[in-house]
Structures are given as C-alpha cells and as structure tokens.
Amino acid sequence: MKTHARFLRQGLEVTEISNREWRVSDTRFAEIGAPDVVGFILQLEGMFEVTQIGRPGQRTYFRSFDAALDALRA
C-alpha cells in the first residue's frame, strides 16, 4: 500500500491522493467538531481545478497550486 504525502501549507493540511489530486483539510474545524475537509484540488494540463465542499457542481480554476489553496482557506 502506497503512503500518500501529507504536508501543511498556508494553514491547511494537504494530503496527496494521486500525483495530480489533493484533499485539503483545515484542522481548526476538527477542534470544534466540524468536518475538516474543505475541498479538493485537481491538476489539469497546467491549471488547478478547485472543488469546495458545500458548493456542489461549482469549479474554479487557477494557474498555480498556491492560488488554488488560497481559494480554500476559510
């Protein structure tokens, strides 16, 4: 079983799902009992697609991984 990379950046915990997909969590929410997953990032041919939890069907696109993370910060 492959262990996926996990790291903290911009106050968020990022877990690699595959070499082009990441799950983004905010551990501060877990402290108050709320779900900690805030969204997902998918790399698509030079762009990063962001899917936010609670906004089904809505996708936003960014040119950098850091910009995509900024969109998921609460």
MDTraj code that builds the backbone (N, CA, C; nanometers):
import mdtraj as md
import numpy as np

residues = "MET LYS THR HIS ALA ARG PHE LEU ARG GLN GLY LEU GLU VAL THR GLU ILE SER ASN ARG GLU TRP ARG VAL SER ASP THR ARG PHE ALA GLU ILE GLY ALA PRO ASP VAL VAL GLY PHE ILE LEU GLN LEU GLU GLY MET PHE GLU VAL THR GLN ILE GLY ARG PRO GLY GLN ARG THR TYR PHE ARG SER PHE ASP ALA ALA LEU ASP ALA LEU ARG ALA".split()
xyz = np.array([
    [0.0841, -0.1179, 0.0000],
    [0.0000, 0.0000, 0.0000],
    [0.0883, 0.1238, 0.0000],
    [0.0624, 0.2175, -0.0906],
    [0.1403, 0.3396, -0.1004],
    [0.0941, 0.4392, 0.0055],
    [0.1907, 0.5017, 0.0724],
    [0.1600, 0.6074, 0.1665],
    [0.1612, 0.7388, 0.0910],
    [0.0554, 0.8167, 0.1044],
    [0.0448, 0.9427, 0.0320],
    [0.1066, 1.0547, 0.1137],
    [0.1701, 1.1475, 0.0436],
    [0.2348, 1.2609, 0.1082],
    [0.1299, 1.3481, 0.1766],
    [0.1691, 1.4023, 0.2891],
    [0.0836, 1.4936, 0.3648],
    [0.1723, 1.6079, 0.4119],
    [0.1247, 1.7299, 0.3955],
    [0.2039, 1.8442, 0.4394],
    [0.1127, 1.9601, 0.4774],
    [0.1686, 2.0542, 0.5507],
    [0.0960, 2.1744, 0.5899],
    [0.1451, 2.2902, 0.5054],
    [0.0512, 2.3692, 0.4555],
    [0.0858, 2.4884, 0.3792],
    [-0.0284, 2.5880, 0.3923],
    [0.0061, 2.7121, 0.4154],
    [-0.0921, 2.8201, 0.4275],
    [-0.1986, 2.7885, 0.5326],
    [-0.1594, 2.7190, 0.6390],
    [-0.2534, 2.6871, 0.7459],
    [-0.3479, 2.5728, 0.7152],
    [-0.3253, 2.5031, 0.6047],
    [-0.4102, 2.3906, 0.5657],
    [-0.3276, 2.2624, 0.5592],
    [-0.3924, 2.1496, 0.5881],
    [-0.3288, 2.0196, 0.5720],
    [-0.3648, 1.9663, 0.4336],
    [-0.2637, 1.9342, 0.3559],
    [-0.2827, 1.8874, 0.2189],
    [-0.2384, 1.7419, 0.2115],
    [-0.3270, 1.6551, 0.1642],
    [-0.2972, 1.5127, 0.1501],
    [-0.3021, 1.4753, 0.0033],
    [-0.1939, 1.4195, -0.0462],
    [-0.1877, 1.3758, -0.1858],
    [-0.2725, 1.2504, -0.2030],
    [-0.3671, 1.2555, -0.2952],
    [-0.4499, 1.1392, -0.3270],
    [-0.3864, 1.0626, -0.4424],
    [-0.3351, 1.1375, -0.5401],
    [-0.2602, 1.0807, -0.6524],
    [-0.1574, 1.1858, -0.6927],
    [-0.0841, 1.1602, -0.8001],
    [0.0182, 1.2572, -0.8398],
    [-0.0413, 1.3862, -0.8968],
    [-0.1744, 1.3934, -0.9140],
    [-0.2387, 1.5166, -0.9605],
    [-0.3656, 1.5528, -0.8852],
    [-0.3873, 1.4901, -0.7677],
    [-0.5075, 1.5179, -0.6877],
    [-0.4702, 1.5318, -0.5405],
    [-0.5318, 1.6320, -0.4743],
    [-0.5051, 1.6570, -0.3333],
    [-0.6343, 1.6836, -0.2587],
    [-0.6414, 1.6324, -0.1355],
    [-0.7530, 1.6628, -0.0449],
    [-0.7013, 1.7692, 0.0513],
    [-0.7808, 1.8734, 0.0748],
    [-0.7377, 1.9845, 0.1591],
    [-0.8276, 1.9913, 0.2819],
    [-0.7635, 1.9917, 0.3992],
    [-0.8366, 1.9956, 0.5259],
    [-0.7905, 2.1149, 0.6082],
    [-0.8805, 2.1644, 0.6906],
    [-0.8474, 2.2706, 0.7844],
    [-0.8626, 2.2100, 0.9233],
    [-0.7523, 2.1823, 0.9888],
    [-0.7560, 2.1133, 1.1181],
    [-0.8203, 2.1968, 1.2279],
    [-0.8328, 2.3278, 1.2086],
    [-0.9008, 2.4119, 1.3082],
    [-1.0470, 2.3733, 1.3208],
    [-1.1101, 2.3297, 1.2105],
    [-1.2504, 2.2903, 1.2156],
    [-1.2705, 2.1635, 1.2975],
    [-1.1751, 2.0729, 1.2923],
    [-1.1857, 1.9490, 1.3691],
    [-1.1881, 1.9781, 1.5190],
    [-1.1190, 2.0830, 1.5612],
    [-1.1157, 2.1195, 1.7030],
    [-1.2533, 2.1574, 1.7557],
    [-1.3418, 2.2075, 1.6687],
    [-1.4763, 2.2463, 1.7132],
    [-1.5826, 2.1452, 1.6713],
    [-1.5376, 2.0311, 1.6180],
    [-1.6295, 1.9240, 1.5829],
    [-1.6915, 1.9331, 1.4455],
    [-1.6451, 2.0258, 1.3634],
    [-1.6964, 2.0396, 1.2266],
    [-1.6129, 1.9536, 1.1319],
    [-1.6676, 1.9151, 1.0177],
    [-1.5884, 1.8397, 0.9194],
    [-1.4662, 1.9204, 0.8787],
    [-1.3514, 1.8536, 0.8696],
    [-1.2292, 1.9272, 0.8417],
    [-1.1925, 1.9354, 0.6934],
    [-1.2509, 1.8541, 0.6066],
    [-1.2199, 1.8606, 0.4630],
    [-1.2910, 1.9819, 0.4045],
    [-1.2124, 2.0716, 0.3430],
    [-1.2711, 2.1928, 0.2856],
    [-1.2790, 2.1869, 0.1338],
    [-1.2035, 2.0946, 0.0708],
    [-1.2112, 2.0831, -0.0738],
    [-1.1046, 1.9937, -0.1335],
    [-1.1032, 1.9934, -0.2661],
    [-1.0107, 1.9098, -0.3425],
    [-0.9483, 1.9931, -0.4534],
    [-0.8239, 1.9600, -0.4875],
    [-0.7539, 2.0253, -0.5982],
    [-0.7150, 1.9172, -0.6979],
    [-0.7398, 1.9442, -0.8259],
    [-0.7040, 1.8527, -0.9343],
    [-0.6219, 1.9295, -1.0366],
    [-0.5053, 1.8776, -1.0720],
    [-0.4218, 1.9417, -1.1732],
    [-0.4644, 1.8935, -1.3111],
    [-0.4943, 1.9910, -1.3982],
    [-0.5397, 1.9620, -1.5339],
    [-0.4570, 2.0435, -1.6323],
    [-0.3638, 1.9838, -1.7019],
    [-0.2875, 2.0488, -1.8083],
    [-0.2482, 2.1928, -1.7765],
    [-0.1732, 2.2124, -1.6714],
    [-0.1230, 2.3448, -1.6370],
    [-0.2162, 2.4302, -1.5538],
    [-0.3358, 2.3827, -1.5276],
    [-0.4318, 2.4549, -1.4437],
    [-0.4644, 2.3690, -1.3216],
    [-0.5176, 2.4330, -1.2189],
    [-0.5570, 2.3627, -1.0983],
    [-0.7053, 2.3887, -1.0745],
    [-0.7847, 2.2815, -1.0770],
    [-0.9289, 2.2891, -1.0560],
    [-0.9578, 2.2704, -0.9072],
    [-1.0384, 2.3610, -0.8519],
    [-1.0744, 2.3544, -0.7106],
    [-1.2219, 2.3212, -0.6977],
    [-1.2502, 2.2219, -0.6144],
    [-1.3869, 2.1861, -0.5779],
    [-1.3997, 2.2089, -0.4277],
    [-1.4891, 2.2976, -0.3870],
    [-1.5084, 2.3268, -0.2461],
    [-1.6245, 2.2455, -0.1911],
    [-1.6065, 2.1934, -0.0710],
    [-1.7142, 2.1230, -0.0022],
    [-1.8254, 2.2246, 0.0241],
    [-1.9480, 2.1846, 0.0007],
    [-2.0624, 2.2727, 0.0223],
    [-2.1014, 2.3536, -0.1002],
    [-2.0256, 2.3380, -0.2094],
    [-2.0581, 2.4069, -0.3340],
    [-2.0588, 2.3063, -0.4486],
    [-2.1537, 2.2126, -0.4459],
    [-2.1557, 2.1070, -0.5477],
    [-2.1749, 2.1641, -0.6880],
    [-2.1029, 2.1072, -0.7816],
    [-2.1148, 2.1476, -0.9207],
    [-2.0385, 2.2734, -0.9569],
    [-1.9848, 2.3438, -0.8587],
    [-1.9098, 2.4665, -0.8863],
    [-1.7603, 2.4368, -0.8859],
    [-1.6926, 2.4726, -0.9930],
    [-1.5490, 2.4521, -1.0043],
    [-1.4836, 2.5862, -1.0365],
    [-1.3674, 2.6104, -0.9774],
    [-1.2903, 2.7289, -1.0122],
    [-1.1514, 2.6833, -1.0535],
    [-1.0847, 2.7648, -1.1356],
    [-0.9565, 2.7259, -1.1938],
    [-0.8505, 2.8319, -1.1655],
    [-0.7288, 2.7839, -1.1388],
    [-0.6176, 2.8707, -1.1042],
    [-0.4927, 2.8266, -1.1785],
    [-0.4013, 2.9199, -1.1963],
    [-0.2767, 2.8906, -1.2675],
    [-0.1681, 2.8339, -1.1770],
    [-0.1849, 2.8441, -1.0451],
    [-0.0840, 2.7903, -0.9535],
    [-0.1503, 2.7125, -0.8403],
    [-0.0742, 2.6201, -0.7838],
    [-0.1213, 2.5409, -0.6711],
    [-0.1491, 2.6313, -0.5512],
    [-0.0592, 2.7279, -0.5253],
    [-0.0786, 2.8179, -0.4116],
    [-0.2049, 2.9019, -0.4255],
    [-0.2359, 2.9474, -0.5461],
    [-0.3594, 3.0234, -0.5682],
    [-0.4813, 2.9356, -0.5417],
    [-0.4736, 2.8083, -0.5804],
    [-0.5827, 2.7153, -0.5540],
    [-0.6016, 2.6967, -0.4027],
    [-0.4912, 2.6852, -0.3296],
    [-0.5014, 2.6731, -0.1836],
    [-0.5616, 2.7982, -0.1218],
    [-0.5237, 2.9146, -0.1707],
    [-0.5801, 3.0395, -0.1194],
    [-0.7327, 3.0374, -0.1279],
    [-0.7852, 2.9806, -0.2352],
    [-0.9302, 2.9754, -0.2549],
    [-0.9984, 2.8887, -0.1495],
    [-0.9243, 2.7943, -0.0901],
    [-0.9834, 2.7021, 0.0066],
    [-0.9628, 2.7454, 0.1523],
    [-0.8871, 2.8515, 0.1723],
    [-0.8671, 2.8998, 0.3096],
    [-0.9930, 2.9700, 0.3584],
    [-1.0328, 2.9371, 0.4783],
    [-1.1556, 2.9974, 0.5355],
    [-1.1271, 3.1334, 0.5935],
])
top = md.Topology()
chain = top.add_chain()
for i, resn in enumerate(residues, 1):
    res = top.add_residue(resn, chain, resSeq=i)
    for name in ("N", "CA", "C"):
        top.add_atom(name, md.element.get_by_symbol(name[0]), res)
traj = md.Trajectory(xyz[None], top)
